[in-house]
């Protein structure tokens, strides 16, 4: 994840999220943030993540 943030790599996803990130993760793409919180078992963060929909843009 740090590699993506440090190298300003853009991640394209069809998912649209509604989430609140701390300042520590402000530059982290939404998809990576959601996956990290889920995989680490951060219950508080995962309960605040909502998938709004899928975009075909």
Order of alpha helices (4+ residues) and beta strands (2+ residues): alpha-beta-alpha-alpha-beta
